[in-house]
Amino acid sequence: MTVALKQRADSLREDAATGRKFEEENVMRRLEGRLAVVTGAANGIGRASALRFASEGANLAIMDLEADGLEAVAEEARKGGAKVFTKAGDCTKEDFLVDTFKEIYADAGFIDLLMNNVGQSARERASEFYQSNSDVWHFVMDVSLFSTLLASRQVVPSMREAGRGKIVNVASNAGLAGEVGISEYAAAKMGVIGFTRSLARELAPFKVNVNAVCPGVTKTRVIERISDEIVEKIRVSIPLGYFAEPEDIAAVAAFLGSDDARYMTGQSVVVDGGRWMV
Ligand SMILES: NC(=O)c1ccc[n+]([C@@H]2O[C@H](COP(=O)([O-])OP(=O)(O)OC[C@H]3O[C@@H](n4cnc5c(N)ncnc54)[C@H](O)[C@@H]3O)[C@@H](O)[C@H]2O)c1
């Protein structure tokens, strides 16, 4: 290796979760001084997005069921200089969200970016629709759709009044293309897409952007809930031939949450290695 190449390799920063290396100087600072709220930020896509937002200069307010995981993310973000507020609790519960957002507003005054990331299928509980039941549907709707409505309701009045703000919802390519074994999840995520489009129309006169990111299968613990056989079947159906890292979704969320995406609203951006093409 030449000296120049060796120096470049030494300057690369390693992402603790993935072992991937990236050049620190290439990280943009599009969210400097802004406050980003991320639901479900202790793991996976929410974690990667919160850390990406912080690396772009944002302060964070992050929520999750898992207090320890949340603190670990906060600690990592603080190392880079971000101010971080954490609150452990259930984002499907209106009382929890109302109280938490009140605290955030009391401290920060304005939320620039809300990422509605909480969501989950119930693949491990039910497989095909004929075997599922209304307990499963209520769980999936609450966590994958209702939480998005609830959290959005907390920020829309102030974004409307301020005439600025960004909402990034996490949908899924299952919501667009459908997927065997998770029909209620696909219904909930299509609901997120419909909500994104309608809210975008309502808020466009106020210059508030509302968009969704639709991940394909991403290497989070979600993948552990899927059988090896199905995982391999999905993998070979991806034109790029491999699964997304959470950071691949976070990069698009950071773009949608920044002013670089100011002329986009109501869009559902598919990030799935080309599995779903329109
Ligand atoms: N991983 C994938 O393949 C994939 C694909 C498409 C869409 N998505 C969507 O991406 C989002 C994140 O998924 P992930 O794969 O990172 O999952 P994950 O399980 O790795 O992380 C989800 C986080 O949300 C938290 N959470 C779950 N329910 C909560 C609740 N009620 N209140 C507060 N926190 C809660 C969990 O504790 C966890 O930290 C979800 O909306 C999911 O539907 C994931």
Ligand as a Chemical Component Dictionary entry (heavy atoms), coordinates in Angstrom:
data_LIG
# 
_chem_comp.id                   LIG 
_chem_comp.type                 NON-POLYMER 
_chem_comp.pdbx_formal_charge   0 
_chem_comp.three_letter_code    LIG 
# 
loop_
_chem_comp_atom.comp_id 
_chem_comp_atom.atom_id 
_chem_comp_atom.alt_atom_id 
_chem_comp_atom.type_symbol 
_chem_comp_atom.charge 
_chem_comp_atom.model_Cartn_x 
_chem_comp_atom.model_Cartn_y 
_chem_comp_atom.model_Cartn_z 
_chem_comp_atom.pdbx_ordinal 
LIG N1  N1  N 0  -35.620 -4.020 9.068  1  
LIG C1  C1  C 0  -36.346 -4.143 7.983  2  
LIG O1  O1  O 0  -36.138 -5.040 7.178  3  
LIG C2  C2  C 0  -37.435 -3.137 7.685  4  
LIG C3  C3  C 0  -37.995 -3.115 6.393  5  
LIG C4  C4  C 0  -38.986 -2.198 6.102  6  
LIG C5  C5  C 0  -39.415 -1.323 7.076  7  
LIG N2  N2  N 1  -38.877 -1.371 8.331  8  
LIG C6  C6  C 0  -39.386 -0.427 9.310  9  
LIG O2  O2  O 0  -38.304 0.295  9.861  10 
LIG C7  C7  C 0  -38.651 0.701  11.191 11 
LIG C8  C8  C 0  -37.538 0.293  12.152 12 
LIG O3  O3  O 0  -37.377 -1.095 12.075 13 
LIG P1  P1  P 0  -36.030 -1.822 12.512 14 
LIG O4  O4  O 0  -35.822 -2.919 11.555 15 
LIG O5  O5  O -1 -34.969 -0.844 12.726 16 
LIG O6  O6  O 0  -36.506 -2.476 13.879 17 
LIG P2  P2  P 0  -35.719 -2.734 15.273 18 
LIG O7  O7  O 0  -36.537 -3.747 15.983 19 
LIG O8  O8  O 0  -34.286 -3.013 15.019 20 
LIG O9  O9  O 0  -35.842 -1.338 16.001 21 
LIG C9  C9  C 0  -37.094 -0.818 16.340 22 
LIG C10 C10 C 0  -36.960 -0.017 17.618 23 
LIG O10 O10 O 0  -38.268 0.475  17.959 24 
LIG C11 C11 C 0  -38.497 0.235  19.338 25 
LIG N3  N3  N 0  -39.937 0.104  19.549 26 
LIG C12 C12 C 0  -40.750 -0.893 19.121 27 
LIG N4  N4  N 0  -41.996 -0.663 19.539 28 
LIG C13 C13 C 0  -41.971 0.485  20.246 29 
LIG C14 C14 C 0  -42.949 1.220  20.932 30 
LIG N5  N5  N 0  -44.205 0.814  20.984 31 
LIG N6  N6  N 0  -42.587 2.353  21.562 32 
LIG C15 C15 C 0  -41.283 2.765  21.548 33 
LIG N7  N7  N 0  -40.312 2.098  20.911 34 
LIG C16 C16 C 0  -40.656 0.975  20.265 35 
LIG C17 C17 C 0  -37.758 -1.048 19.640 36 
LIG O11 O11 O 0  -37.474 -1.163 21.036 37 
LIG C18 C18 C 0  -36.512 -0.878 18.793 38 
LIG O12 O12 O 0  -35.479 -0.203 19.496 39 
LIG C19 C19 C 0  -40.000 0.071  11.483 40 
LIG O13 O13 O 0  -41.030 0.997  11.207 41 
LIG C20 C20 C 0  -40.065 -1.074 10.501 42 
LIG O14 O14 O 0  -41.383 -1.455 10.216 43 
LIG C21 C21 C 0  -37.892 -2.258 8.651  44 
# 
loop_
_chem_comp_bond.comp_id 
_chem_comp_bond.atom_id_1 
_chem_comp_bond.atom_id_2 
_chem_comp_bond.value_order 
_chem_comp_bond.pdbx_ordinal 
LIG N1  C1  SING 1  
LIG C1  O1  DOUB 2  
LIG C1  C2  SING 3  
LIG C2  C3  SING 4  
LIG C2  C21 DOUB 5  
LIG C3  C4  DOUB 6  
LIG C4  C5  SING 7  
LIG C5  N2  DOUB 8  
LIG N2  C6  SING 9  
LIG N2  C21 SING 10 
LIG C6  O2  SING 11 
LIG C6  C20 SING 12 
LIG O2  C7  SING 13 
LIG C7  C8  SING 14 
LIG C7  C19 SING 15 
LIG C8  O3  SING 16 
LIG O3  P1  SING 17 
LIG P1  O4  DOUB 18 
LIG P1  O5  SING 19 
LIG P1  O6  SING 20 
LIG O6  P2  SING 21 
LIG P2  O7  DOUB 22 
LIG P2  O8  SING 23 
LIG P2  O9  SING 24 
LIG O9  C9  SING 25 
LIG C9  C10 SING 26 
LIG C10 O10 SING 27 
LIG C10 C18 SING 28 
LIG O10 C11 SING 29 
LIG C11 N3  SING 30 
LIG C11 C17 SING 31 
LIG N3  C12 SING 32 
LIG N3  C16 SING 33 
LIG C12 N4  DOUB 34 
LIG N4  C13 SING 35 
LIG C13 C14 SING 36 
LIG C13 C16 DOUB 37 
LIG C14 N5  SING 38 
LIG C14 N6  DOUB 39 
LIG N6  C15 SING 40 
LIG C15 N7  DOUB 41 
LIG N7  C16 SING 42 
LIG C17 O11 SING 43 
LIG C17 C18 SING 44 
LIG C18 O12 SING 45 
LIG C19 O13 SING 46 
LIG C19 C20 SING 47 
LIG C20 O14 SING 48 
# 
